[in-house]
């Protein structure tokens, strides 16, 4: 099952609207890079675990 993380789920001064979807490891890696480069977090095992714990299953959109 694909996973997703949505910046809109977190309070942010920038009102970031980025949504990242993909396989779990891809999402954790991309979300970590985004959190560091855009939101000023430090890359750490704790940050990656927080991101991993916040992942949601992606609900497929049906036409």
PDB file of N, CA, C and O in Angstrom:
ATOM      1  N   UNK A   1       0.847  -1.183   0.000  1.00  0.00           N
ATOM      2  CA  UNK A   1       0.000   0.000   0.000  1.00  0.00           C
ATOM      3  C   UNK A   1       0.885   1.236   0.000  1.00  0.00           C
ATOM      4  O   UNK A   1       1.834   1.333   0.778  1.00  0.00           O
ATOM      5  N   UNK A   2       0.568   2.174  -0.873  1.00  0.00           N
ATOM      6  CA  UNK A   2       1.307   3.434  -0.905  1.00  0.00           C
ATOM      7  C   UNK A   2       0.967   4.252   0.327  1.00  0.00           C
ATOM      8  O   UNK A   2      -0.118   4.131   0.894  1.00  0.00           O
ATOM      9  N   UNK A   3       1.918   5.089   0.730  1.00  0.00           N
ATOM     10  CA  UNK A   3       1.756   5.936   1.906  1.00  0.00           C
ATOM     11  C   UNK A   3       1.776   7.395   1.483  1.00  0.00           C
ATOM     12  O   UNK A   3       2.206   7.733   0.381  1.00  0.00           O
ATOM     13  N   UNK A   4       1.290   8.275   2.402  1.00  0.00           N
ATOM     14  CA  UNK A   4       1.349   9.706   2.109  1.00  0.00           C
ATOM     15  C   UNK A   4       1.570  10.467   3.397  1.00  0.00           C
ATOM     16  O   UNK A   4       1.247   9.999   4.489  1.00  0.00           O
ATOM     17  N   UNK A   5       2.137  11.664   3.238  1.00  0.00           N
ATOM     18  CA  UNK A   5       2.269  12.631   4.321  1.00  0.00           C
ATOM     19  C   UNK A   5       1.880  13.978   3.733  1.00  0.00           C
ATOM     20  O   UNK A   5       2.236  14.303   2.601  1.00  0.00           O
ATOM     21  N   UNK A   6       1.145  14.756   4.518  1.00  0.00           N
ATOM     22  CA  UNK A   6       0.589  16.018   4.032  1.00  0.00           C
ATOM     23  C   UNK A   6       0.983  17.134   5.001  1.00  0.00           C
ATOM     24  O   UNK A   6       0.609  17.096   6.173  1.00  0.00           O
ATOM     25  N   UNK A   7       1.727  18.114   4.524  1.00  0.00           N
ATOM     26  CA  UNK A   7       2.159  19.230   5.384  1.00  0.00           C
ATOM     27  C   UNK A   7       0.979  19.988   5.979  1.00  0.00           C
ATOM     28  O   UNK A   7       1.118  20.611   7.031  1.00  0.00           O
ATOM     29  N   UNK A   8      -0.163  19.947   5.333  1.00  0.00           N
ATOM     30  CA  UNK A   8      -1.329  20.669   5.852  1.00  0.00           C
ATOM     31  C   UNK A   8      -1.807  20.101   7.189  1.00  0.00           C
ATOM     32  O   UNK A   8      -2.568  20.754   7.903  1.00  0.00           O
ATOM     33  N   UNK A   9      -1.363  18.886   7.529  1.00  0.00           N
ATOM     34  CA  UNK A   9      -1.746  18.260   8.797  1.00  0.00           C
ATOM     35  C   UNK A   9      -0.971  18.826   9.979  1.00  0.00           C
ATOM     36  O   UNK A   9      -1.256  18.478  11.125  1.00  0.00           O
ATOM     37  N   UNK A  10       0.010  19.700   9.716  1.00  0.00           N
ATOM     38  CA  UNK A  10       0.882  20.229  10.771  1.00  0.00           C
ATOM     39  C   UNK A  10       0.854  21.745  10.759  1.00  0.00           C
ATOM     40  O   UNK A  10       0.804  22.371   9.700  1.00  0.00           O
ATOM     41  N   UNK A  11       0.885  22.326  11.944  1.00  0.00           N
ATOM     42  CA  UNK A  11       0.927  23.788  12.031  1.00  0.00           C
ATOM     43  C   UNK A  11       2.260  24.281  11.488  1.00  0.00           C
ATOM     44  O   UNK A  11       3.317  23.738  11.808  1.00  0.00           O
ATOM     45  N   UNK A  12       2.193  25.315  10.662  1.00  0.00           N
ATOM     46  CA  UNK A  12       3.397  25.861  10.053  1.00  0.00           C
ATOM     47  C   UNK A  12       3.163  27.328   9.754  1.00  0.00           C
ATOM     48  O   UNK A  12       2.087  27.714   9.299  1.00  0.00           O
ATOM     49  N   UNK A  13       4.169  28.140  10.009  1.00  0.00           N
ATOM     50  CA  UNK A  13       4.061  29.558   9.690  1.00  0.00           C
ATOM     51  C   UNK A  13       3.979  29.788   8.187  1.00  0.00           C
ATOM     52  O   UNK A  13       3.473  30.821   7.748  1.00  0.00           O
ATOM     53  N   UNK A  14       4.470  28.837   7.390  1.00  0.00           N
ATOM     54  CA  UNK A  14       4.494  29.015   5.944  1.00  0.00           C
ATOM     55  C   UNK A  14       3.226  28.532   5.257  1.00  0.00           C
ATOM     56  O   UNK A  14       3.053  28.739   4.056  1.00  0.00           O
ATOM     57  N   UNK A  15       2.335  27.886   6.012  1.00  0.00           N
ATOM     58  CA  UNK A  15       1.118  27.316   5.419  1.00  0.00           C
ATOM     59  C   UNK A  15       1.449  26.417   4.236  1.00  0.00           C
ATOM     60  O   UNK A  15       0.836  26.513   3.173  1.00  0.00           O
ATOM     61  N   UNK A  16       2.423  25.548   4.437  1.00  0.00           N
ATOM     62  CA  UNK A  16       2.884  24.633   3.400  1.00  0.00           C
ATOM     63  C   UNK A  16       1.760  23.663   3.024  1.00  0.00           C
ATOM     64  O   UNK A  16       1.041  23.166   3.891  1.00  0.00           O
ATOM     65  N   UNK A  17       1.621  23.402   1.734  1.00  0.00           N
ATOM     66  CA  UNK A  17       0.563  22.517   1.254  1.00  0.00           C
ATOM     67  C   UNK A  17       1.103  21.281   0.536  1.00  0.00           C
ATOM     68  O   UNK A  17       0.354  20.604  -0.168  1.00  0.00           O
ATOM     69  N   UNK A  18       2.381  20.981   0.702  1.00  0.00           N
ATOM     70  CA  UNK A  18       2.981  19.851   0.004  1.00  0.00           C
ATOM     71  C   UNK A  18       2.404  18.528   0.494  1.00  0.00           C
ATOM     72  O   UNK A  18       2.235  18.323   1.696  1.00  0.00           O
ATOM     73  N   UNK A  19       2.104  17.633  -0.447  1.00  0.00           N
ATOM     74  CA  UNK A  19       1.698  16.259  -0.154  1.00  0.00           C
ATOM     75  C   UNK A  19       2.688  15.353  -0.865  1.00  0.00           C
ATOM     76  O   UNK A  19       2.966  15.532  -2.051  1.00  0.00           O
ATOM     77  N   UNK A  20       3.219  14.380  -0.136  1.00  0.00           N
ATOM     78  CA  UNK A  20       4.182  13.429  -0.712  1.00  0.00           C
ATOM     79  C   UNK A  20       3.552  12.042  -0.635  1.00  0.00           C
ATOM     80  O   UNK A  20       3.101  11.624   0.432  1.00  0.00           O
ATOM     81  N   UNK A  21       3.519  11.327  -1.758  1.00  0.00           N
ATOM     82  CA  UNK A  21       2.978   9.971  -1.787  1.00  0.00           C
ATOM     83  C   UNK A  21       3.961   9.042  -2.466  1.00  0.00           C
ATOM     84  O   UNK A  21       4.731   9.457  -3.332  1.00  0.00           O
ATOM     85  N   UNK A  22       3.928   7.784  -2.067  1.00  0.00           N
ATOM     86  CA  UNK A  22       4.788   6.778  -2.673  1.00  0.00           C
ATOM     87  C   UNK A  22       4.968   5.606  -1.734  1.00  0.00           C
ATOM     88  O   UNK A  22       4.224   5.453  -0.765  1.00  0.00           O
ATOM     89  N   UNK A  23       5.953   4.784  -2.023  1.00  0.00           N
ATOM     90  CA  UNK A  23       6.283   3.679  -1.131  1.00  0.00           C
ATOM     91  C   UNK A  23       6.836   4.252   0.165  1.00  0.00           C
ATOM     92  O   UNK A  23       7.412   5.340   0.160  1.00  0.00           O
ATOM     93  N   UNK A  24       6.671   3.542   1.269  1.00  0.00           N
ATOM     94  CA  UNK A  24       7.001   4.073   2.597  1.00  0.00           C
ATOM     95  C   UNK A  24       8.405   4.666   2.677  1.00  0.00           C
ATOM     96  O   UNK A  24       8.562   5.790   3.153  1.00  0.00           O
ATOM     97  N   UNK A  25       9.416   3.951   2.231  1.00  0.00           N
ATOM     98  CA  UNK A  25      10.788   4.462   2.351  1.00  0.00           C
ATOM     99  C   UNK A  25      10.999   5.714   1.504  1.00  0.00           C
ATOM    100  O   UNK A  25      11.712   6.629   1.915  1.00  0.00           O
ATOM    101  N   UNK A  26      10.375   5.756   0.314  1.00  0.00           N
ATOM    102  CA  UNK A  26      10.476   6.947  -0.536  1.00  0.00           C
ATOM    103  C   UNK A  26       9.875   8.162   0.152  1.00  0.00           C
ATOM    104  O   UNK A  26      10.446   9.252   0.120  1.00  0.00           O
ATOM    105  N   UNK A  27       8.715   7.967   0.776  1.00  0.00           N
ATOM    106  CA  UNK A  27       8.025   9.078   1.430  1.00  0.00           C
ATOM    107  C   UNK A  27       8.813   9.565   2.637  1.00  0.00           C
ATOM    108  O   UNK A  27       8.949  10.771   2.843  1.00  0.00           O
ATOM    109  N   UNK A  28       9.332   8.638   3.436  1.00  0.00           N
ATOM    110  CA  UNK A  28      10.122   9.038   4.606  1.00  0.00           C
ATOM    111  C   UNK A  28      11.348   9.830   4.161  1.00  0.00           C
ATOM    112  O   UNK A  28      11.659  10.870   4.741  1.00  0.00           O
ATOM    113  N   UNK A  29      12.038   9.347   3.143  1.00  0.00           N
ATOM    114  CA  UNK A  29      13.236  10.044   2.647  1.00  0.00           C
ATOM    115  C   UNK A  29      12.887  11.431   2.108  1.00  0.00           C
ATOM    116  O   UNK A  29      13.535  12.413   2.472  1.00  0.00           O
ATOM    117  N   UNK A  30      11.876  11.525   1.250  1.00  0.00           N
ATOM    118  CA  UNK A  30      11.508  12.806   0.655  1.00  0.00           C
ATOM    119  C   UNK A  30      10.961  13.774   1.706  1.00  0.00           C
ATOM    120  O   UNK A  30      11.277  14.963   1.676  1.00  0.00           O
ATOM    121  N   UNK A  31      10.148  13.275   2.627  1.00  0.00           N
ATOM    122  CA  UNK A  31       9.586  14.140   3.660  1.00  0.00           C
ATOM    123  C   UNK A  31      10.673  14.646   4.597  1.00  0.00           C
ATOM    124  O   UNK A  31      10.608  15.785   5.061  1.00  0.00           O
ATOM    125  N   UNK A  32      11.666  13.818   4.881  1.00  0.00           N
ATOM    126  CA  UNK A  32      12.785  14.252   5.718  1.00  0.00           C
ATOM    127  C   UNK A  32      13.563  15.359   5.015  1.00  0.00           C
ATOM    128  O   UNK A  32      13.880  16.382   5.621  1.00  0.00           O
ATOM    129  N   UNK A  33      13.868  15.153   3.741  1.00  0.00           N
ATOM    130  CA  UNK A  33      14.588  16.176   2.982  1.00  0.00           C
ATOM    131  C   UNK A  33      13.790  17.479   2.951  1.00  0.00           C
ATOM    132  O   UNK A  33      14.367  18.558   3.091  1.00  0.00           O
ATOM    133  N   UNK A  34      12.489  17.393   2.773  1.00  0.00           N
ATOM    134  CA  UNK A  34      11.631  18.577   2.757  1.00  0.00           C
ATOM    135  C   UNK A  34      11.622  19.260   4.115  1.00  0.00           C
ATOM    136  O   UNK A  34      11.732  20.483   4.195  1.00  0.00           O
ATOM    137  N   UNK A  35      11.490  18.481   5.187  1.00  0.00           N
ATOM    138  CA  UNK A  35      11.457  19.053   6.544  1.00  0.00           C
ATOM    139  C   UNK A  35      12.754  19.792   6.857  1.00  0.00           C
ATOM    140  O   UNK A  35      12.736  20.828   7.521  1.00  0.00           O
ATOM    141  N   UNK A  36      13.872  19.263   6.383  1.00  0.00           N
ATOM    142  CA  UNK A  36      15.172  19.888   6.630  1.00  0.00           C
ATOM    143  C   UNK A  36      15.339  21.136   5.762  1.00  0.00           C
ATOM    144  O   UNK A  36      15.682  22.203   6.271  1.00  0.00           O
ATOM    145  N   UNK A  37      15.098  21.008   4.461  1.00  0.00           N
ATOM    146  CA  UNK A  37      15.404  22.117   3.546  1.00  0.00           C
ATOM    147  C   UNK A  37      14.385  23.244   3.613  1.00  0.00           C
ATOM    148  O   UNK A  37      14.751  24.402   3.411  1.00  0.00           O
ATOM    149  N   UNK A  38      13.133  22.950   3.887  1.00  0.00           N
ATOM    150  CA  UNK A  38      12.093  23.983   3.863  1.00  0.00           C
ATOM    151  C   UNK A  38      11.709  24.445   5.263  1.00  0.00           C
ATOM    152  O   UNK A  38      11.507  25.637   5.493  1.00  0.00           O
ATOM    153  N   UNK A  39      11.609  23.505   6.192  1.00  0.00           N
ATOM    154  CA  UNK A  39      11.094  23.840   7.520  1.00  0.00           C
ATOM    155  C   UNK A  39      12.184  23.984   8.583  1.00  0.00           C
ATOM    156  O   UNK A  39      11.884  24.304   9.733  1.00  0.00           O
ATOM    157  N   UNK A  40      13.446  23.753   8.212  1.00  0.00           N
ATOM    158  CA  UNK A  40      14.552  24.009   9.121  1.00  0.00           C
ATOM    159  C   UNK A  40      14.786  22.965  10.202  1.00  0.00           C
ATOM    160  O   UNK A  40      15.486  23.232  11.178  1.00  0.00           O
ATOM    161  N   UNK A  41      14.204  21.771  10.040  1.00  0.00           N
ATOM    162  CA  UNK A  41      14.445  20.711  11.020  1.00  0.00           C
ATOM    163  C   UNK A  41      15.832  20.109  10.811  1.00  0.00           C
ATOM    164  O   UNK A  41      16.425  20.246   9.741  1.00  0.00           O
ATOM    165  N   UNK A  42      16.335  19.447  11.835  1.00  0.00           N
ATOM    166  CA  UNK A  42      17.599  18.707  11.727  1.00  0.00           C
ATOM    167  C   UNK A  42      17.282  17.262  11.366  1.00  0.00           C
ATOM    168  O   UNK A  42      16.403  16.646  11.969  1.00  0.00           O
ATOM    169  N   UNK A  43      18.000  16.717  10.376  1.00  0.00           N
ATOM    170  CA  UNK A  43      17.823  15.308  10.016  1.00  0.00           C
ATOM    171  C   UNK A  43      18.344  14.458  11.167  1.00  0.00           C
ATOM    172  O   UNK A  43      19.495  14.597  11.582  1.00  0.00           O
ATOM    173  N   UNK A  44      17.501  13.591  11.673  1.00  0.00           N
ATOM    174  CA  UNK A  44      17.888  12.709  12.774  1.00  0.00           C
ATOM    175  C   UNK A  44      17.024  11.461  12.723  1.00  0.00           C
ATOM    176  O   UNK A  44      15.969  11.453  12.089  1.00  0.00           O
ATOM    177  N   UNK A  45      17.472  10.404  13.395  1.00  0.00           N
ATOM    178  CA  UNK A  45      16.634   9.198  13.466  1.00  0.00           C
ATOM    179  C   UNK A  45      15.275   9.505  14.104  1.00  0.00           C
ATOM    180  O   UNK A  45      14.265   8.909  13.728  1.00  0.00           O
ATOM    181  N   UNK A  46      15.248  10.430  15.063  1.00  0.00           N
ATOM    182  CA  UNK A  46      13.989  10.786  15.718  1.00  0.00           C
ATOM    183  C   UNK A  46      13.027  11.446  14.737  1.00  0.00           C
ATOM    184  O   UNK A  46      11.837  11.129  14.728  1.00  0.00           O
ATOM    185  N   UNK A  47      13.535  12.368  13.908  1.00  0.00           N
ATOM    186  CA  UNK A  47      12.692  13.017  12.913  1.00  0.00           C
ATOM    187  C   UNK A  47      12.131  11.984  11.944  1.00  0.00           C
ATOM    188  O   UNK A  47      10.939  11.999  11.635  1.00  0.00           O
ATOM    189  N   UNK A  48      12.985  11.092  11.467  1.00  0.00           N
ATOM    190  CA  UNK A  48      12.526  10.062  10.526  1.00  0.00           C
ATOM    191  C   UNK A  48      11.464   9.163  11.153  1.00  0.00           C
ATOM    192  O   UNK A  48      10.518   8.760  10.475  1.00  0.00           O
ATOM    193  N   UNK A  49      11.606   8.849  12.423  1.00  0.00           N
ATOM    194  CA  UNK A  49      10.605   8.016  13.100  1.00  0.00           C
ATOM    195  C   UNK A  49       9.303   8.779  13.298  1.00  0.00           C
ATOM    196  O   UNK A  49       8.224   8.195  13.194  1.00  0.00           O
ATOM    197  N   UNK A  50       9.386  10.079  13.582  1.00  0.00           N
ATOM    198  CA  UNK A  50       8.167  10.889  13.696  1.00  0.00           C
ATOM    199  C   UNK A  50       7.429  10.919  12.360  1.00  0.00           C
ATOM    200  O   UNK A  50       6.206  10.790  12.307  1.00  0.00           O
ATOM    201  N   UNK A  51       8.185  11.090  11.296  1.00  0.00           N
ATOM    202  CA  UNK A  51       7.574  11.103   9.958  1.00  0.00           C
ATOM    203  C   UNK A  51       6.956   9.748   9.668  1.00  0.00           C
ATOM    204  O   UNK A  51       5.813   9.671   9.218  1.00  0.00           O
ATOM    205  N   UNK A  52       7.699   8.679   9.920  1.00  0.00           N
ATOM    206  CA  UNK A  52       7.195   7.326   9.658  1.00  0.00           C
ATOM    207  C   UNK A  52       5.892   7.077  10.437  1.00  0.00           C
ATOM    208  O   UNK A  52       4.948   6.496   9.902  1.00  0.00           O
ATOM    209  N   UNK A  53       5.848   7.516  11.689  1.00  0.00           N
ATOM    210  CA  UNK A  53       4.666   7.301  12.524  1.00  0.00           C
ATOM    211  C   UNK A  53       3.468   8.109  12.030  1.00  0.00           C
ATOM    212  O   UNK A  53       2.324   7.745  12.303  1.00  0.00           O
ATOM    213  N   UNK A  54       3.718   9.204  11.307  1.00  0.00           N
ATOM    214  CA  UNK A  54       2.619  10.057  10.857  1.00  0.00           C
ATOM    215  C   UNK A  54       2.088   9.670   9.476  1.00  0.00           C
ATOM    216  O   UNK A  54       1.113  10.256   9.005  1.00  0.00           O
ATOM    217  N   UNK A  55       2.713   8.695   8.825  1.00  0.00           N
ATOM    218  CA  UNK A  55       2.271   8.303   7.485  1.00  0.00           C
ATOM    219  C   UNK A  55       0.854   7.761   7.517  1.00  0.00           C
ATOM    220  O   UNK A  55       0.440   7.097   8.467  1.00  0.00           O
ATOM    221  N   UNK A  56       0.128   8.059   6.461  1.00  0.00           N
ATOM    222  CA  UNK A  56      -1.231   7.542   6.298  1.00  0.00           C
ATOM    223  C   UNK A  56      -1.266   6.721   5.022  1.00  0.00           C
ATOM    224  O   UNK A  56      -0.473   6.939   4.105  1.00  0.00           O
ATOM    225  N   UNK A  57      -2.193   5.777   4.973  1.00  0.00           N
ATOM    226  CA  UNK A  57      -2.390   5.024   3.740  1.00  0.00           C
ATOM    227  C   UNK A  57      -2.991   5.943   2.693  1.00  0.00           C
ATOM    228  O   UNK A  57      -3.896   6.726   2.981  1.00  0.00           O
ATOM    229  N   UNK A  58      -2.478   5.838   1.475  1.00  0.00           N
ATOM    230  CA  UNK A  58      -3.045   6.634   0.394  1.00  0.00           C
ATOM    231  C   UNK A  58      -4.338   5.981  -0.065  1.00  0.00           C
ATOM    232  O   UNK A  58      -4.372   4.782  -0.345  1.00  0.00           O
ATOM    233  N   UNK A  59      -5.388   6.761  -0.140  1.00  0.00           N
ATOM    234  CA  UNK A  59      -6.675   6.243  -0.602  1.00  0.00           C
ATOM    235  C   UNK A  59      -6.757   6.520  -2.095  1.00  0.00           C
ATOM    236  O   UNK A  59      -6.773   7.676  -2.518  1.00  0.00           O
ATOM    237  N   UNK A  60      -6.809   5.455  -2.897  1.00  0.00           N
ATOM    238  CA  UNK A  60      -6.867   5.663  -4.342  1.00  0.00           C
ATOM    239  C   UNK A  60      -8.110   6.459  -4.746  1.00  0.00           C
ATOM    240  O   UNK A  60      -9.198   6.259  -4.206  1.00  0.00           O
ATOM    241  N   UNK A  61      -7.923   7.358  -5.699  1.00  0.00           N
ATOM    242  CA  UNK A  61      -9.041   8.147  -6.226  1.00  0.00           C
ATOM    243  C   UNK A  61      -9.663   7.376  -7.399  1.00  0.00           C
ATOM    244  O   UNK A  61      -8.968   7.000  -8.343  1.00  0.00           O
ATOM    245  N   UNK A  62     -10.934   7.156  -7.328  1.00  0.00           N
ATOM    246  CA  UNK A  62     -11.633   6.463  -8.425  1.00  0.00           C
ATOM    247  C   UNK A  62     -12.381   7.470  -9.259  1.00  0.00           C
ATOM    248  O   UNK A  62     -13.036   8.372  -8.737  1.00  0.00           O
ATOM    249  N   UNK A  63     -12.276   7.304 -10.564  1.00  0.00           N
ATOM    250  CA  UNK A  63     -12.947   8.232 -11.495  1.00  0.00           C
ATOM    251  C   UNK A  63     -14.425   7.941 -11.573  1.00  0.00           C
ATOM    252  O   UNK A  63     -15.149   8.617 -12.303  1.00  0.00           O
TER     253      UNK A  63
END
